[in-house]
Amino acid sequence: MQRIFPEETHRGWGLVRWSWVIAMAIVWLQRGLHFEERYTDAGAVVVRTYIPINDLFYFSPTGGWVVYLVLLASLVMVGLSRWTRAFLVVALVCHLSLCFTEGMNFKGYDRLMAWQAVCLMVAPGRIDGKSAGLPLARYCALITYLGLYGQTGWEKILAEPTWWEGLPLMYNMVHRNFGDMPLGVMISDVEWLMVPMAWGTLVFEAGFPILYWFKKIRPWLLLLGVGFHLGILVLMNVPNFTFASFVMYPVLFMPREYDEISARVRGHWGSLRQRFST
């Protein structure tokens, strides 16, 4: 195993762990405002689900709040790196149990964060970026993102040819559920802008599983991915998806690449602090 998958120390795992905790907290703290209505039998009981788990149970308000509070407490423990894997399991079970009660409304970023939790469970050591271990967790994260981008990109190309004309992107900008942001609405009918953005989306998503393997292209591809998701954050009303998407980006870099980029960022930050302190 060592000859095929040599051990590595990837210092990005500590940042990934905290990013996952923050993304989960952002999502679930928002949901606390309307928790009983959405996740317990005090609201509408959902019958049709991906997995008929609601045939076995449905949360009462009291039971739902217990699961919700256990989830939040587990996130705190994961963030503090205390019995990390045990609390990752608890957080994942609570997360999925609550999400399943939404039935067919089980959102993409909820599924993504569930897979991210699985990746964290097999990360080395205390998931703090200080321990050496097999790169299994990094490969799991990589497979997740290669599938995420590749599947969505090629589905657009093969099943939605109007993407080449920019029409779906224009529509998404004004969609009442996940669009309707001021800047997005303002540029939604600017064809000379929408068409290149749509083409860029297709090239990035469909090309990601191929371009990633080129060493000189990979850092720029991931930087483009950061810009891609920041654009979604500004132009569309899907902030939770953006926060979830950023979680695993540190470990999509190779360990050496991450160390070099971190050193550059720290160097630039130190220069800025020194400049403004004088």
C-alpha positions in Angstrom: 0.0 0.0 0.0 2.8 2.4 0.9 4.4 1.9 -2.5 1.2 2.7 -4.3 -0.2 5.4 -1.9 2.8 6.9 0.0 1.9 8.7 3.2 1.7 12.4 3.1 1.2 15.4 5.4 -1.3 17.8 4.0 -1.5 21.0 6.1 -4.8 21.9 4.5 -6.9 19.5 6.6 -7.1 21.8 9.6 -8.5 24.5 7.4 -10.9 22.0 5.8 -12.2 20.9 9.2 -13.0 24.4 10.3 -14.4 25.3 6.9 -16.8 22.4 7.1 -17.9 23.3 10.6 -18.5 26.9 9.6 -20.4 25.9 6.4 -22.6 23.5 8.4 -23.2 26.1 11.2 -24.2 28.8 8.6 -26.8 26.4 7.1 -28.3 25.0 10.3 -28.4 28.2 12.3 -30.5 29.7 9.6 -32.9 26.7 9.7 -33.4 27.2 13.4 -35.7 30.1 12.7 -38.3 27.9 11.2 -37.2 24.5 12.5 -40.4 23.0 13.8 -42.3 23.8 10.7 -39.8 22.3 8.4 -38.4 19.3 10.3 -41.0 18.1 12.7 -44.6 16.9 12.6 -45.7 20.4 13.8 -45.5 21.3 10.1 -46.4 19.4 6.9 -45.3 15.7 7.0 -43.5 14.8 3.8 -44.5 11.3 2.5 -42.4 11.0 -0.7 -38.6 10.8 0.0 -35.4 9.5 -1.7 -35.3 6.9 1.0 -38.5 5.9 2.8 -37.0 6.6 6.2 -40.1 8.6 7.2 -42.1 5.4 7.1 -40.1 4.4 10.2 -40.0 7.7 12.2 -40.9 11.4 12.1 -39.7 13.9 14.6 -41.9 15.5 17.3 -41.0 19.1 18.1 -39.2 17.9 21.2 -37.3 15.1 19.4 -36.5 17.4 16.5 -35.0 20.1 18.8 -32.9 17.4 20.6 -31.4 16.2 17.3 -30.8 19.8 16.2 -29.0 20.7 19.4 -26.9 17.5 19.4 -25.9 18.4 15.8 -24.8 21.9 16.8 -22.9 20.6 19.8 -21.2 18.0 17.6 -20.1 20.8 15.3 -18.5 22.6 18.2 -16.6 19.5 19.2 -15.4 18.8 15.7 -14.2 22.4 15.5 -12.3 22.1 18.8 -10.8 18.7 17.6 -12.2 16.8 20.5 -13.1 13.1 19.8 -13.3 14.4 16.2 -14.3 11.3 14.4 -16.9 10.2 16.9 -18.6 13.6 16.7 -18.3 13.7 12.9 -20.3 10.5 12.9 -22.9 12.0 15.3 -23.1 15.2 13.3 -23.5 13.3 10.0 -26.3 11.1 11.4 -28.2 14.1 12.8 -27.6 16.0 9.5 -29.0 13.2 7.4 -31.8 12.4 9.7 -33.1 16.0 9.6 -32.5 16.4 5.8 -34.4 13.2 5.0 -37.5 14.8 6.6 -37.5 17.3 3.7 -38.1 14.5 1.2 -37.4 15.4 -2.4 -36.2 18.8 -1.2 -33.0 17.2 0.0 -30.7 20.0 -1.3 -27.5 19.5 -3.3 -25.3 21.3 -0.8 -26.6 19.2 2.0 -25.6 16.1 0.1 -22.2 17.7 -0.6 -21.5 18.4 3.0 -22.5 14.9 3.9 -19.8 13.5 1.5 -17.4 16.0 2.9 -18.0 14.6 6.4 -17.1 11.2 5.1 -13.9 12.5 3.6 -13.0 14.1 7.0 -13.7 10.8 8.8 -10.8 9.1 6.9 -8.4 12.1 7.1 -5.1 11.5 8.9 -4.6 12.0 12.6 -6.7 14.6 14.4 -7.6 16.2 11.1 -5.4 19.2 11.9 -3.0 19.0 9.1 -0.1 17.9 11.3 -0.2 14.1 10.9 1.1 12.0 8.1 -1.2 9.3 6.7 -2.4 7.7 3.5 -4.0 10.1 1.0 -7.3 8.3 1.1 -9.3 11.3 2.3 -7.7 13.6 -0.3 -8.6 11.1 -3.0 -12.2 10.9 -1.7 -12.4 14.7 -1.8 -11.0 14.7 -5.3 -13.4 12.1 -6.6 -16.3 14.1 -5.1 -15.3 17.3 -6.9 -14.3 15.6 -10.2 -17.8 14.1 -10.2 -19.5 17.3 -9.0 -18.1 19.5 -11.8 -17.8 16.9 -14.5 -21.3 15.6 -14.2 -22.9 19.0 -14.1 -20.8 20.3 -17.0 -21.3 17.4 -19.3 -25.0 17.2 -18.5 -25.3 20.8 -19.6 -23.4 20.1 -22.8 -25.3 16.9 -23.7 -28.8 17.6 -22.4 -29.1 21.4 -22.5 -27.6 22.7 -25.7 -29.1 26.2 -25.1 -26.3 26.8 -22.7 -24.1 27.6 -25.7 -26.5 30.5 -26.3 -26.5 31.6 -22.6 -30.3 31.2 -22.2 -30.3 29.0 -19.1 -27.9 31.3 -17.3 -30.0 34.3 -18.2 -33.0 32.5 -16.8 -31.2 31.4 -13.6 -30.3 35.0 -12.9 -33.9 36.0 -12.6 -35.3 32.8 -11.1 -37.4 33.6 -8.0 -35.9 30.7 -6.0 -32.2 30.8 -6.7 -31.7 34.0 -8.6 -33.2 37.5 -8.3 -30.1 39.1 -6.9 -29.8 42.8 -7.9 -26.6 42.5 -9.9 -27.6 39.2 -11.5 -31.0 40.7 -12.6 -29.2 43.8 -14.0 -26.9 41.9 -16.3 -29.3 39.0 -17.1 -30.3 40.4 -20.5 -26.8 41.6 -21.5 -26.1 39.0 -24.2 -22.5 39.9 -24.9 -21.8 39.3 -21.2 -24.1 36.3 -20.5 -22.9 34.2 -23.5 -19.2 34.3 -22.6 -20.1 33.5 -18.9 -22.1 30.5 -20.0 -19.3 29.3 -22.2 -16.9 29.8 -19.3 -19.2 27.7 -17.0 -19.2 24.9 -19.5 -15.5 24.9 -20.1 -14.7 25.0 -16.4 -17.2 22.3 -15.2 -16.8 19.9 -18.1 -13.0 20.5 -18.4 -12.3 20.2 -14.6 -11.9 16.4 -14.5 -9.3 16.6 -17.4 -7.5 19.9 -16.7 -7.0 19.0 -13.1 -4.3 16.5 -13.9 -2.0 19.0 -15.6 0.4 20.2 -12.9 1.0 23.7 -14.3 -2.7 24.2 -15.0 -4.1 22.8 -11.6 -3.4 25.9 -9.4 -4.9 28.2 -12.0 -7.9 25.9 -12.4 -8.6 25.9 -8.7 -8.1 29.7 -8.6 -10.7 29.9 -11.4 -13.0 27.7 -9.3 -12.7 30.2 -6.4 -13.7 33.0 -8.8 -16.5 30.8 -10.2 -18.1 30.3 -6.8 -17.6 33.9 -5.7 -19.4 34.9 -8.9 -22.3 32.6 -8.0 -22.3 34.1 -4.5 -22.6 37.6 -5.9 -25.0 37.0 -8.8 -27.3 34.2 -7.5 -29.2 33.6 -4.3 -27.5 30.3 -3.4 -25.0 31.3 -0.7 -25.1 28.0 1.1 -23.9 26.1 -2.0 -21.0 28.5 -2.3 -19.9 28.0 1.3 -20.2 24.3 1.0 -18.3 24.2 -2.3 -15.3 26.0 -0.8 -14.8 23.5 2.0 -12.5 21.0 0.3 -10.6 23.4 -1.9 -7.5 23.4 0.3 -6.9 19.7 -0.1 -7.6 19.8 -3.9 -4.1 21.2 -4.1 -1.2 18.8 -3.7 0.5 19.0 -0.3 3.6 20.9 -1.8 1.3 23.2 -3.8 -0.7 24.1 -0.7 2.5 24.8 1.3 3.9 27.1 -1.4 0.6 29.0 -1.7 0.2 29.3 2.1 3.7 30.6 2.4 3.0 33.2 -0.3 -0.2 34.3 1.3 1.4 34.6 4.7 4.3 36.6 3.1 1.9 39.0 1.4 -0.2 39.4 4.6 2.9 40.1 6.6 4.0 42.8 4.1 0.6 44.4 4.2 0.5 44.5 8.0 4.0 46.0 8.1 3.1 48.6 5.5 0.0 49.7 7.4 1.6 49.6 10.8 4.3 52.1 9.9 
